[in-house]
Amino acid sequence: MASFKIEGGHKLNGTITPQGAKNEVLQILCAVLLTPEKVIVNNVPDIIDVNKLIFILGELGVKVEKLSKNSYSFQADDLNLEYLESEDFKRDGSSLRGSIMIVGPLLARFGKGYIPRPGGDKIGRRRLDTHFEGFIRLGAKFRYNKEEYFYGVEADELFGTDMLLDEASVTGTANILMASVLATGTTSIYNAACEPYIQQLCKMLNSMGAKISGVGSNLLIIEGVKNLGGCEHRVLPDMIEIGSWIGVAVMTRSELTIKDVSWENLGQIPNVFRKLGIKFEKRGDDIYIPEQESYEIQNYIDGSVLTVSDAPWPGFTPDLLSIVLVIATQAKGTVLIHQKMFESRLFFVDKLIDMGAKVILCDPHRATVIGHNFESALKATKMTSPDIRAGISLLIAALSANGTSVINNIEQIDRGYENIEARLKSIGAKIERIER
């Protein structure tokens, strides 16, 4: 188990290029199973979760070739489907939540898909009903082994249908979408997630020969086709990492440029950071953040306290609420953070309170943050990363704190952030990885 040792209180300066989007690439990699032809994927981040999925694809028989640092070729022309029912797969698949998205492509192309109960962040219950209800609507039979926590769906043929999803699940939409593209007839998915990641998946599938309309809306229409071909796809920059780097700049009162951010795909993110009083400029497709000694949270026009809450796209992404909460600890003013989607994601605030932050955890979903306005710096401490987003938030807090902090369980951070300590060092951070 590794740890980070961080000497806080230093100003940073420089340029950062964000990695490819973790939440997009997990979908894209599963989609290579839909065709026997070669698929090239560019801007693939070198992170634990992605590498685990690439490993699973390789064990399944996909021919994987690394073309360059962040580019891969995949060809699923000779799969070992017996792996899906092996003890090895039960172990490998259960360590990664994104593995659930292999089920839709396998069901569509081979008539069966299996998955152990997937792992991932410990941020509360994340049910899979939406995925399997969608497969059942397409004509699949569902089975579940309670003793082994093992799910399966099987079908001789899938048939297009109209469905209304019970929630706008991103992974659920992706999975059902991938199952639908090879179904007989036309499928409509209403209340579909419409995040840029889903839009990217639709664009990729259409380039492979799928017929998907309504891309970018919450009503997707899929006209089934007989087969799909190969393609080349480039993954978007990771909007969550972009928000994280804004947090690094603001909390360390540093000047930073974030390159090639794909502004048109950032949604509410710039607006929310501006409401926190953060100044930044759009320079081409870059974000320039000037050195800022203080920032003041805006109230609503009637004077009431600002609430920052998550919502399905085009609402604010839940993955950045932890970052917003940390940034607010040194703002001027007060903000209510309302995390609606996951009941355990705010539990890391006790570490911030230990560091001297003024945070009131109202309940598992809401926290009120009273900012210090940098009049009282956070204090260094020893802490443990509970999940990816809390982990990076604690790292940002440590970079701004007086003294030397230690963060344990940094494998959680490595799951979502590529080579984070080297990139922080490149802009002047005092951070060291300690292997135990």
CORVENCOR-V619592 format. One record per residue. N is the residue number from 1. RES is the residue in one small letter. PHI is phi in radians with two decimals (none if undefined). Layout:
BEGIN
n:res:phi
N:RES:PHI
N:RES:PHI
END
This chain:
BEGIN
n:res:phi
1:m:none
2:a:-1.86
3:s:-2.36
4:f:-1.87
5:k:-1.92
6:i:-2.14
7:e:-1.64
8:g:-1.51
9:g:1.52
10:h:-1.80
11:k:-1.36
12:l:-1.99
13:n:-2.87
14:g:2.57
15:t:-2.23
16:i:-2.22
17:t:-1.88
18:p:-1.18
19:q:-1.32
20:g:-1.15
21:a:-1.27
22:k:-0.99
23:n:-1.23
24:e:-1.42
25:v:-1.16
26:l:-1.09
27:q:-1.22
28:i:-1.05
29:l:-1.14
30:c:-1.17
31:a:-1.18
32:v:-1.14
33:l:-1.27
34:l:-1.41
35:t:-2.46
36:p:-1.41
37:e:-1.50
38:k:-1.30
39:v:-2.17
40:i:-1.86
41:v:-2.13
42:n:-1.90
43:n:1.13
44:v:-1.45
45:p:-1.27
46:d:-1.57
47:i:-2.29
48:i:-1.00
49:d:-1.07
50:v:-1.21
51:n:-1.13
52:k:-1.11
53:l:-1.18
54:i:-1.07
55:f:-1.07
56:i:-1.07
57:l:-1.06
58:g:-1.10
59:e:-1.13
60:l:-1.32
61:g:1.90
62:v:-1.19
63:k:-1.38
64:v:-1.94
65:e:-2.27
66:k:-1.48
67:l:-1.48
68:s:-2.79
69:k:-0.91
70:n:-2.19
71:s:-2.21
72:y:-2.37
73:s:-1.99
74:f:-2.25
75:q:-2.47
76:a:-1.78
77:d:-1.77
78:d:-2.64
79:l:-1.55
80:n:-1.76
81:l:-1.22
82:e:-1.13
83:y:-0.99
84:l:-1.11
85:e:-1.89
86:s:-1.59
87:e:-1.13
88:d:-1.05
89:f:-1.17
90:k:-1.05
91:r:-1.32
92:d:-1.14
93:g:-1.20
94:s:-1.28
95:s:-1.55
96:l:-2.49
97:r:-1.13
98:g:-1.10
99:s:-1.11
100:i:-1.00
101:m:-1.41
102:i:-1.39
103:v:-1.16
104:g:-1.02
105:p:-1.08
106:l:-1.16
107:l:-1.08
108:a:-1.12
109:r:-1.62
110:f:-2.07
111:g:1.40
112:k:-2.78
113:g:-2.63
114:y:-2.26
115:i:-2.77
116:p:-1.31
117:r:-1.01
118:p:-1.32
119:g:-1.64
120:g:2.00
121:d:-1.16
122:k:-1.60
123:i:-2.11
124:g:1.95
125:r:-1.15
126:r:-2.31
127:r:-1.31
128:l:-1.95
129:d:-0.95
130:t:-0.99
131:h:-1.02
132:f:-1.31
133:e:-1.09
134:g:-1.13
135:f:-1.08
136:i:-1.10
137:r:-1.10
138:l:-1.41
139:g:1.96
140:a:-1.47
141:k:-1.67
142:f:-1.91
143:r:-2.46
144:y:-2.49
145:n:-1.66
146:k:-1.16
147:e:-1.15
148:e:-1.84
149:y:0.88
150:f:-2.12
151:y:-1.80
152:g:-2.58
153:v:-2.35
154:e:-2.48
155:a:-2.82
156:d:-1.25
157:e:-2.73
158:l:-1.77
159:f:-2.17
160:g:-1.03
161:t:-2.73
162:d:-1.71
163:m:-2.44
164:l:-1.99
165:l:-1.21
166:d:-1.28
167:e:-2.65
168:a:-1.44
169:s:-1.28
170:v:-1.18
171:t:-1.21
172:g:-1.12
173:t:-1.06
174:a:-1.06
175:n:-1.13
176:i:-1.17
177:l:-1.03
178:m:-1.20
179:a:-1.22
180:s:-1.30
181:v:-1.13
182:l:-1.88
183:a:-1.32
184:t:-1.41
185:g:1.68
186:t:-1.93
187:t:-2.02
188:s:-2.06
189:i:-2.02
190:y:-1.77
191:n:1.11
192:a:-1.24
193:a:-1.13
194:c:-2.27
195:e:-0.94
196:p:-0.92
197:y:-1.08
198:i:-1.18
199:q:-1.06
200:q:-1.11
201:l:-1.06
202:c:-1.07
203:k:-1.09
204:m:-1.11
205:l:-1.09
206:n:-1.10
207:s:-1.20
208:m:-1.53
209:g:1.99
210:a:-1.25
211:k:-2.16
212:i:-2.03
213:s:-2.12
214:g:1.47
215:v:-1.04
216:g:1.67
217:s:-1.90
218:n:-1.67
219:l:-2.23
220:l:-1.76
221:i:-1.98
222:i:-2.09
223:e:-1.63
224:g:-1.08
225:v:-2.16
226:k:-1.29
227:n:-2.74
228:l:-2.12
229:g:-1.88
230:g:-1.39
231:c:-2.90
232:e:-2.16
233:h:-2.37
234:r:-2.00
235:v:-1.37
236:l:-1.12
237:p:-1.14
238:d:-1.38
239:m:-1.13
240:i:-1.24
241:e:-1.16
242:i:-1.05
243:g:-1.08
244:s:-1.14
245:w:-1.18
246:i:-1.06
247:g:-1.06
248:v:-1.03
249:a:-1.08
250:v:-1.20
251:m:-1.22
252:t:-1.73
253:r:0.90
254:s:-2.04
255:e:-1.64
256:l:-2.56
257:t:-2.01
258:i:-1.89
259:k:-1.49
260:d:0.84
261:v:-1.62
262:s:1.00
263:w:-0.86
264:e:-1.18
265:n:-1.89
266:l:-1.58
267:g:1.00
268:q:-1.38
269:i:-0.97
270:p:-1.04
271:n:-1.10
272:v:-1.14
273:f:-1.14
274:r:-1.13
275:k:-1.12
276:l:-1.43
277:g:1.60
278:i:-1.45
279:k:-1.71
280:f:-2.76
281:e:-2.19
282:k:-1.57
283:r:-2.10
284:g:1.14
285:d:-1.82
286:d:-1.82
287:i:-1.92
288:y:-1.86
289:i:-1.95
290:p:-1.32
291:e:-1.08
292:q:-2.32
293:e:-1.32
294:s:-2.74
295:y:-2.61
296:e:-2.01
297:i:-1.21
298:q:-1.35
299:n:-1.49
300:y:-1.19
301:i:-1.10
302:d:-1.57
303:g:1.60
304:s:-1.33
305:v:-1.20
306:l:-1.12
307:t:-1.98
308:v:-1.94
309:s:-2.31
310:d:-1.63
311:a:-2.83
312:p:-1.00
313:w:-0.94
314:p:-1.57
315:g:-1.24
316:f:-1.35
317:t:-1.19
318:p:-1.12
319:d:-1.19
320:l:-1.81
321:l:-1.14
322:s:-1.08
323:i:-1.15
324:v:-1.03
325:l:-1.07
326:v:-1.14
327:i:-1.01
328:a:-1.14
329:t:-1.12
330:q:-2.02
331:a:-1.39
332:k:-1.70
333:g:2.10
334:t:-2.26
335:v:-2.49
336:l:-1.77
337:i:-1.69
338:h:-2.10
339:q:-1.65
340:k:-1.46
341:m:-1.58
342:f:-2.28
343:e:-1.47
344:s:-2.07
345:r:-1.37
346:l:-1.66
347:f:-1.23
348:f:-1.31
349:v:-1.15
350:d:-1.09
351:k:-1.20
352:l:-1.16
353:i:-1.11
354:d:-1.03
355:m:-1.45
356:g:1.83
357:a:-1.24
358:k:-1.71
359:v:-2.26
360:i:-1.90
361:l:-1.45
362:c:-1.23
363:d:-2.91
364:p:-1.04
365:h:-1.92
366:r:-2.34
367:a:-2.41
368:t:-1.76
369:v:-1.99
370:i:-1.87
371:g:-1.25
372:h:-1.49
373:n:0.96
374:f:1.06
375:e:-1.34
376:s:-2.40
377:a:-1.24
378:l:-1.15
379:k:-1.75
380:a:-1.14
381:t:-2.74
382:k:-1.85
383:m:-2.62
384:t:-2.21
385:s:-1.41
386:p:-1.46
387:d:-2.70
388:i:-1.03
389:r:-1.29
390:a:-1.11
391:g:-1.06
392:i:-1.21
393:s:-1.16
394:l:-1.15
395:l:-1.12
396:i:-1.10
397:a:-1.06
398:a:-1.14
399:l:-1.12
400:s:-1.63
401:a:-1.39
402:n:-1.40
403:g:1.79
404:t:-1.92
405:s:-1.85
406:v:-2.19
407:i:-2.03
408:n:-1.62
409:n:1.04
410:i:-1.31
411:e:-1.00
412:q:-1.06
413:i:-1.18
414:d:-1.09
415:r:-1.09
416:g:-2.18
417:y:-2.25
418:e:-1.36
419:n:0.86
420:i:-1.12
421:e:-1.22
422:a:-1.15
423:r:-1.24
424:l:-1.17
425:k:-1.06
426:s:-1.13
427:i:-1.93
428:g:1.83
429:a:-1.29
430:k:-1.73
431:i:-2.40
432:e:-2.38
433:r:-1.59
434:i:-2.00
435:e:-1.54
436:r:-1.92
END
